[in-house]
Amino acid sequence: RPPSNVYRFQKLLRRNKLIFGAVSAVLAALVLGITFSTWALIQERQERRRAVAAEQEQSRLRQQAQAEEKKAATEAVKSRQVAQFLTEMVGGVKDRMARGRDTTILHEILDLAASRIDVELKDQPEAQADMMEVLGNTYLTIYQLPAGEDMFRKALAVRKKLEGNESAAIVYLLSQLGANLGREYKDVESVAMTREALAMAKKLYAKNPERGMRIHIFYESINLGEGVSRLGEFDEAENLAREALAMLDGSADFGYVEREFGLLAYSRILHAEGKAAEAETASREVLVARIKRSGPEGLGVAQVERSVADALLDQDKLDEAEKRYRHCIRIYGILRTNYASLNCSTALKRLGEVLRKRGNLPEAEKYKRESLAMRIQIYEPSNPVVLDTRQELFQLLCEEGKYPEARTELEEWLKGERLRCAAKPALLTLGVGQMADFLYAREKTNEAAPFYREVMEICLPALHEDDVPSLGNVAWFQATCLAPAFRNPTNAVRLGEKAVQITVRKHPELLGVLAAAYAANGQFERAVAVQKEASHLPQEATAKAESAARLALYESHKPYRGGN
């Protein structure tokens, strides 16, 4: 049998082992090389695919980030544009008011903007603070005072988060909040805010003496002077005003605006202090300058002319005072704004006082009623501006002998007084006691009795003897009450002495209360001495006249009794 192919191959392999070994090694190396190369190629392709995928993902993420950044930038621009638009729109309220336009619709726009500002601008605190400031200033301008206070407080909180506790912007907001509080008759808080603003302005100016902060110091000094004058601190008030006016001398930082502002404030301080002639001089200087600059008409002239008229009234220069009040009223009547109406209401009230002094009571009543109607449109019934006007009208109606109408006004006044004194029943003693005395004096004892009981059972037990206004009210009631059963002169003296001690004998009204208490207790020499002491302290002309009348009673050994 012929040899098979397998046998031949095995024989060939045995004869050529070396050759076949080398070839096998080469082939094995070749196979291994091809296998590794193939594996490496596969790995490289996978890495390349992964790299491409990663690059594509990075590209996608970059594009997404760019899109989001663009969107955020667009939203930021949009927010700034919205804030700028609202700022310009809201700021236009002052221009509308100056031109005498009705702002009723704008009130609604302001309220809508205020309700959305926390949400719409929450991611734009700078724009949010700016908008809150604008809203606060606008509310202040249109005498929406609670809303203005709220906006200024919010703006102040945002600014402090952005800039810390001290900056020029915070000085300004403290100042505006102080002004708003002052117009709300929150005098203690107002003075605290203004004092903080002045201290901060001086501190910042010491670090960086720039013109803007120097102007802040001027205005805050003037504002603080007016604030402390409302608290009866007249020495400090005058010093602050004089220091501020001295800053104007030889300084290029200030112009006629600051000088007129400072002189008018100084005039108001002097007027409150009872220095009517000096107040007239300061006001006339500003009036002459304004008339020379812009003519005899216009809101700015009317404001100063009213200040001159007030000083004239206090000096009983009635002819010129009447002429100037009527001129102011004509100018204010052209404008239909809260600001003009408030000033007009004051001029009407003072014109009524001129006519009352002349004995023309019916016409005086007419103007005081017009004043009250205007103020009711602007303020809440419990606002002191409304309450004081109602009280003056009540007194005038009593002078006219119109007791039913006087009672109506006194009842309305007492409603507002109850709202004002809701948190302090003892403070209501004077109001409820006045109603009781009014009815008692007209022999309506059955109607007076519930009011006397309210004083005894509700008001007096609520007295806290560290509350000076309540001390004064209770002491006055117990000293001057018409019904003998409810008078308590001994306790009135005790409370009056305590109130005078707390106020370091610097409050003329409280000294007057103590004098009335001494007189009620039969201590007329002391009553005369204390009433004279009160008359030597700064007071407006009307208060001085009342003080003189009571002094004459005490010198005649007669106590003062209520009734009106």
C-alpha positions in Angstrom: 0.0 0.0 0.0 1.4 3.4 -1.0 2.2 5.7 2.0 -0.5 8.2 3.0 -0.3 12.0 2.9 -0.2 12.1 6.7 2.7 9.7 6.8 4.6 11.7 4.2 4.0 15.0 6.2 5.1 13.4 9.4 8.3 12.0 7.6 8.9 15.5 6.2 8.5 17.1 9.6 11.0 14.7 11.2 13.6 15.3 8.5 13.1 19.1 8.7 12.4 19.8 12.4 14.5 22.9 12.5 12.9 24.5 9.5 9.4 23.6 10.6 10.2 24.9 14.1 11.3 28.2 12.8 8.3 28.5 10.4 6.0 27.6 13.3 7.5 30.2 15.5 7.2 32.8 12.7 3.6 31.8 12.1 2.8 31.8 15.9 4.3 35.3 16.2 2.4 36.4 13.1 -0.9 35.1 14.5 -0.2 36.6 17.9 0.8 39.9 16.3 -2.3 39.9 14.1 -4.5 39.0 17.1 -3.0 41.8 19.3 -3.2 44.3 16.4 -6.8 43.4 15.9 -7.6 43.7 19.6 -5.7 47.1 19.8 -7.6 48.3 16.7 -10.9 47.4 18.3 -9.9 49.1 21.5 -8.8 52.2 19.7 -12.0 52.4 17.8 -14.0 52.0 21.1 -11.9 54.7 22.7 -12.4 56.9 19.7 -16.1 56.4 19.8 -16.1 57.1 23.5 -14.0 60.3 23.0 -16.3 61.5 20.2 -19.4 60.8 22.4 -17.8 62.6 25.3 -16.9 65.6 23.0 -20.4 65.6 21.7 -21.8 65.5 25.3 -19.4 68.3 26.3 -20.5 70.3 23.3 -24.1 69.7 24.1 -23.6 70.7 27.7 -21.7 73.9 26.6 -24.6 74.8 24.3 -27.1 74.1 27.1 -25.1 76.2 29.5 -24.7 79.0 27.0 -28.5 78.8 26.3 -29.2 79.0 30.1 -26.8 81.8 30.5 -28.3 83.7 27.6 -31.8 83.0 29.1 -30.6 84.2 32.5 -29.1 87.3 31.0 -32.3 88.0 29.1 -34.3 87.5 32.2 -32.0 89.9 34.1 -32.3 92.5 31.4 -36.0 92.0 31.4 -36.2 92.4 35.2 -34.0 95.6 35.0 -36.2 96.9 32.2 -39.4 96.1 34.2 -37.9 97.7 37.3 -36.8 100.8 35.2 -40.2 101.0 33.6 -42.0 100.8 36.9 -39.6 103.2 38.5 -40.2 105.8 35.8 -43.9 105.2 35.8 -44.3 105.4 39.5 -41.9 108.4 39.7 -44.2 110.2 37.4 -46.8 110.4 40.1 -45.0 113.5 41.6 -45.0 115.2 38.2 -48.8 114.5 37.8 -49.3 115.8 41.3 -47.4 119.0 40.5 -49.6 119.5 37.5 -52.7 119.0 39.6 -53.9 115.7 38.0 -56.0 113.2 39.8 -54.0 110.2 41.1 -56.8 107.8 42.1 -55.9 105.3 39.4 -52.2 105.6 40.2 -53.0 104.6 43.8 -54.3 101.3 42.4 -51.2 100.9 40.2 -48.9 101.5 43.1 -50.7 99.0 45.3 -50.5 96.4 42.5 -46.8 97.1 42.0 -46.2 96.8 45.8 -48.0 93.5 46.0 -45.9 91.9 43.3 -42.5 93.4 44.0 -41.4 90.6 46.4 -42.0 87.9 43.8 -41.2 89.7 40.5 -37.8 91.0 41.6 -36.8 88.4 44.3 -33.7 87.4 42.2 -32.8 91.1 41.5 -32.2 92.5 45.0 -30.6 95.7 43.7 -33.6 96.4 41.4 -35.9 95.3 44.2 -34.4 97.8 46.7 -34.5 100.6 44.1 -38.2 99.9 43.3 -39.1 99.7 47.0 -37.4 103.1 47.5 -39.4 104.6 44.6 -42.6 103.2 45.9 -41.9 104.5 49.4 -41.2 108.0 48.2 -44.3 108.0 46.0 -46.5 106.8 48.8 -45.0 109.5 51.0 -45.7 112.2 48.4 -49.3 111.2 48.1 -49.7 110.8 51.9 -50.3 107.1 51.8 -48.2 107.0 54.9 -48.6 103.4 56.3 -47.8 102.0 52.9 -44.8 104.3 52.6 -43.5 103.2 56.0 -43.8 99.6 54.9 -41.9 100.1 51.7 -39.1 102.1 53.4 -38.6 99.4 56.0 -38.5 96.7 53.3 -36.0 98.7 51.2 -33.9 99.2 54.3 -33.8 95.5 55.0 -32.8 94.6 51.4 -30.1 97.4 51.3 -28.5 96.2 54.6 -28.2 92.6 53.1 -26.6 94.1 50.0 -24.3 96.7 51.5 -23.9 96.0 55.2 -25.2 98.3 58.0 -23.6 101.6 56.7 -23.8 103.2 53.3 -25.0 106.4 51.7 -28.1 104.6 50.4 -28.9 103.4 54.0 -28.5 107.0 55.3 -31.0 108.2 52.7 -33.5 105.4 53.5 -33.3 106.1 57.3 -33.9 109.7 56.5 -37.0 109.0 54.4 -38.4 106.5 56.9 -37.9 109.2 59.6 -39.8 111.7 57.5 -42.6 109.2 56.9 -42.9 108.4 60.6 -43.0 112.1 61.4 -45.9 112.7 59.1 -47.7 109.8 60.9 -47.1 111.6 64.2 -44.8 108.9 65.4 -42.4 111.5 66.6 -40.2 109.4 68.9 -39.5 106.8 66.3 -39.0 109.5 63.7 -36.4 111.3 65.8 -34.6 108.0 66.4 -34.4 107.2 62.7 -33.2 110.7 61.8 -30.6 110.7 64.6 -29.3 107.4 63.3 -29.1 108.8 59.8 -27.2 111.9 60.9 -24.7 109.9 63.0 -24.1 107.5 60.1 -23.6 110.4 57.6 -21.0 112.0 59.9 -19.2 108.8 60.2 -19.1 108.1 56.5 -18.0 111.7 55.8 -15.1 111.3 58.2 -13.9 108.3 56.2 -14.5 109.9 52.8 -15.3 113.7 52.8 -17.3 113.8 49.6 -19.8 116.5 48.7 -22.8 114.1 48.7 -22.4 113.1 52.3 -21.9 116.7 53.4 -25.3 117.5 51.9 -26.7 114.5 53.8 -25.4 116.0 57.0 -27.0 119.3 56.3 -30.5 117.8 55.6 -30.4 115.3 58.5 -29.4 118.1 60.9 -32.4 120.2 59.7 -34.7 117.2 59.9 -33.5 116.2 63.3 -34.0 119.8 64.5 -37.6 119.8 63.4 -38.1 116.4 65.0 -36.8 117.3 68.4 -38.8 120.5 68.3 -42.0 118.4 68.1 -40.8 116.7 71.3 -40.4 120.1 73.0 -36.5 120.0 72.9 -36.3 123.6 71.5 -32.7 124.3 72.5 -31.4 121.3 70.6 -33.7 122.1 67.7 -32.4 125.7 67.3 -28.8 124.6 67.7 -29.2 121.9 65.0 -30.8 124.4 62.6 -28.2 127.1 63.2 -25.3 124.6 62.7 -26.9 123.4 59.4 -27.3 127.0 58.2 -23.7 127.8 59.2 -22.6 125.0 56.8 -23.9 127.1 53.9 -21.6 130.1 54.5 -18.9 130.3 51.9 -19.5 126.8 50.7 -19.8 125.9 47.0 -21.5 122.6 47.9 -24.8 124.3 48.5 -27.2 126.6 46.6 -30.4 128.5 47.1 -32.4 125.3 47.5 -30.6 124.3 50.7 -30.7 127.8 52.1 -34.5 128.1 51.6 -35.1 124.7 53.0 -33.0 125.4 56.1 -34.6 128.9 56.7 -38.1 127.5 56.4 -37.4 124.7 58.8 -35.8 127.2 61.2 -38.9 129.4 60.9 -41.1 126.4 61.9 -39.0 125.7 64.9 -39.1 129.3 66.0 -42.9 129.3 65.5 -43.4 126.2 67.6 -41.3 127.8 70.2 -43.5 130.9 70.3 -41.0 133.2 68.7 -43.4 134.5 66.0 -41.5 137.7 65.1 -38.3 135.8 64.4 -40.2 133.1 62.5 -41.8 135.8 60.4 -38.3 137.3 59.5 -36.9 133.9 58.4 -40.0 133.1 56.3 -40.1 136.5 54.6 -36.5 136.1 53.5 -37.5 132.9 51.6 -40.7 134.4 50.3 -38.9 137.4 48.8 -36.4 135.1 47.1 -39.0 132.8 45.6 -41.2 135.7 44.3 -38.1 137.3 42.7 -37.2 133.9 41.1 -40.6 132.6 39.9 -43.3 135.3 40.4 -46.0 135.6 43.0 -48.0 132.4 42.0 -47.2 128.8 42.3 -47.2 126.0 44.9 -43.7 126.9 46.2 -44.7 130.5 46.9 -47.9 129.5 48.5 -46.1 127.2 51.0 -43.8 130.0 52.1 -46.6 132.6 52.2 -48.6 130.3 54.5 -45.6 130.2 56.9 -45.5 134.0 56.9 -49.2 134.2 57.6 -48.9 131.7 60.5 -46.4 134.0 62.1 -48.6 137.1 61.5 -51.6 135.3 63.0 -49.6 134.6 66.2 -48.8 138.3 66.4 -52.4 139.3 65.9 -51.6 141.0 62.6 -54.9 139.9 61.3 -55.3 142.0 58.1 -52.2 140.8 56.4 -52.6 137.3 57.7 -56.1 137.0 56.2 -54.9 138.4 52.9 -52.0 135.9 52.6 -54.2 132.9 53.7 -56.8 133.8 51.0 -54.0 134.0 48.4 -52.6 130.6 49.5 -56.1 129.0 49.3 -56.6 130.3 45.8 -53.4 128.8 44.6 -54.0 125.5 46.4 -57.5 125.4 44.9 -56.1 125.1 41.4 -54.4 121.8 42.2 -56.3 118.5 42.9 -53.8 116.6 44.9 -53.6 115.3 48.5 -50.5 117.4 49.1 -52.2 120.6 47.9 -55.4 119.7 49.8 -53.5 119.1 53.0 -51.9 122.5 52.7 -55.1 124.1 51.7 -56.9 122.6 54.7 -54.3 124.1 57.0 -54.7 127.5 55.4 -58.5 127.3 55.7 -58.3 126.3 59.4 -56.0 129.2 60.1 -58.2 131.6 58.1 -61.0 130.4 60.3 -58.9 131.3 63.4 -58.3 134.8 62.0 -62.1 135.3 61.6 -62.8 133.8 65.0 -60.4 136.4 66.6 -62.4 139.1 64.8 -65.6 137.8 66.2 -67.0 136.6 62.8 -67.9 133.1 64.1 -70.3 132.0 61.3 -67.6 132.5 58.6 -65.0 131.0 60.8 -67.1 127.9 61.2 -67.5 127.7 57.4 -63.8 127.6 56.8 -63.1 125.2 59.7 -65.7 122.8 58.3 -64.1 123.0 54.8 -60.7 122.2 56.4 -62.1 119.2 58.2 -63.8 117.9 55.0 -60.5 118.0 53.2 -58.6 116.3 56.0 -61.1 113.4 56.2 -60.4 112.7 52.6 -56.7 112.3 53.3 -56.4 110.8 56.8 -57.9 108.1 58.9 -60.5 109.3 61.5 -58.0 108.6 64.3 -55.2 110.7 62.9 -54.2 113.6 65.1 -54.6 116.0 62.2 -58.3 115.1 61.9 -58.8 114.9 65.7 -57.3 118.4 66.3 -59.5 119.9 63.6 -62.6 118.3 65.0 -61.7 119.6 68.5 -61.3 123.2 67.1 -64.6 123.0 65.4 -66.3 121.7 68.5 -64.8 124.6 70.6 -66.0 127.1 68.0 -69.6 125.6 67.9 -69.7 125.9 71.7 -68.7 129.6 71.4 -71.5 130.1 68.9 -73.9 128.4 71.3 -74.7 125.6 68.8 -74.6 122.8 71.4 -76.4 120.1 69.4 -74.0 120.5 66.5 -71.1 120.7 69.0 -72.2 117.5 70.6 -72.2 115.8 67.2 -68.6 116.9 66.5 -67.5 115.8 70.0 -69.1 112.4 69.5 -67.2 112.0 66.2 -64.0 113.2 67.8 -64.4 110.7 70.6 -64.9 107.8 68.1 -61.5 108.7 66.5 -60.0 109.1 69.9 -61.1 105.7 71.0 -59.4 104.2 67.9 -56.2 106.2 68.6 -56.1 105.1 72.3 -57.3 101.5 71.9 -54.1 100.1 73.3 -54.0 102.5 76.2 -57.4 103.0 77.9 -55.9 105.4 80.5 -55.0 107.7 77.7 -58.7 107.9 76.8 -59.5 109.5 80.2 -59.4 113.1 78.9 -61.7 112.3 75.9 -64.3 110.4 77.8 -64.1 112.9 80.6 -64.6 115.8 78.2 -67.8 114.2 76.9 -69.0 113.6 80.4 -68.3 117.2 81.5 -70.0 118.5 78.3 -73.2 116.7 79.1 -73.0 117.5 82.8 -72.7 121.2 82.0 -75.9 121.0 80.1 -77.7 119.3 83.0 -77.8 116.0 81.2 -76.6 114.1 84.2 -78.2 110.8 83.2 -76.4 110.9 79.9 -73.1 112.0 81.5 -73.2 109.2 84.1 -72.1 106.3 81.8 -69.1 108.3 80.6 -68.0 109.1 84.2 -68.4 105.4 85.1 -66.2 104.5 82.1 -63.5 106.8 83.3 -63.6 105.4 86.9 -64.1 101.7 86.0 -62.0 101.3 82.8 -59.7 104.2 82.2 -58.3 104.9 85.7 -57.6 101.2 86.6 -55.6 100.9 83.4 -53.1 103.7 84.3 -49.4 102.9 84.3 -47.6 105.6 86.2 -44.6 105.5 83.9 -46.7 106.6 81.0 -46.4 110.3 81.0 -49.3 111.3 78.6 -51.7 109.1 80.6 -50.5 110.6 83.8 -51.2 114.0 82.5 -54.7 113.1 81.2 -55.7 111.4 84.5 -54.4 114.3 86.6 -56.2 116.9 84.5 -59.5 115.0 84.7 -59.2 114.6 88.5 -58.3 118.3 88.9 -60.8 119.9 86.5 -63.8 117.5 86.3 -67.1 119.4 86.7 -68.8 116.7 88.8 -67.5 117.0 92.3 -68.0 113.3 93.1 -65.3 112.4 90.5 -62.7 115.0 91.3 -59.7 113.9 93.3 -57.4 117.0 93.8 -55.0 115.2 96.1 -54.3 112.4 93.7 -54.2 114.9 90.8 -51.4 116.7 92.6 -49.5 113.5 93.1 -49.8 112.4 89.5 -49.0 115.9 88.2 -45.9 116.1 90.3 -44.7 112.8 89.1 -45.3 113.7 85.4 -43.4 117.0 85.9 -40.5 115.2 87.6 -40.2 112.6 84.8 -40.1 115.4 82.2 -37.6 117.5 84.2 -40.0 120.4 84.4 -39.5 121.1 80.6 -43.0 120.4 79.4 -45.3 123.5 79.7 -48.5 121.5 79.2 -47.7 119.2 82.1 -46.7 122.1 84.3 -50.1 123.6 83.5 -51.7 120.3 84.6 -49.9 120.5 87.9 -50.9 124.1 88.4 -54.6 123.1 87.8 -54.2 120.3 90.4 -52.7 122.7 93.0 -55.6 125.2 92.4 -58.2 122.4 92.7 -56.5 121.4 96.0 -56.7 125.1 97.2 -52.9 125.6 96.9 -53.3 128.8 94.9 -49.8 130.2 95.6 -48.2 127.1 94.2 -50.7 127.1 91.3 -49.6 130.7 90.4 -45.9 129.9 90.7 -46.1 126.7 88.5 -48.3 128.4 85.9 -45.8 131.3 85.6 -43.0 128.7 85.3 -45.0 127.1 82.4 -45.5 130.5 80.7 -41.7 131.1 80.6 -41.2 127.9 78.5 -41.4 128.0 74.7 -45.1 127.7 73.5 -47.1 128.6 70.5 -49.2 131.8 70.8 -52.5 130.0 71.4 -51.1 128.0 74.3 -49.6 131.1 75.8 -53.0 132.8 75.7 -54.6 129.9 77.5 -51.8 129.8 80.0 -52.3 133.5 80.8 -56.1 133.0 81.2 -55.6 130.2 83.7 -53.0 132.2 85.6 -55.5 135.0 86.1 -58.0 132.5 87.6 -55.4 131.2 90.1 -54.4 134.7 91.0 -58.1 135.3 91.9 -58.1 132.1 94.0 -60.3 130.4 91.5 -59.7 126.8 90.2 -60.1 125.9 86.5 -63.1 123.8 85.6 -63.8 121.9 82.4 -67.1 122.0 80.5 -66.0 122.3 76.9 
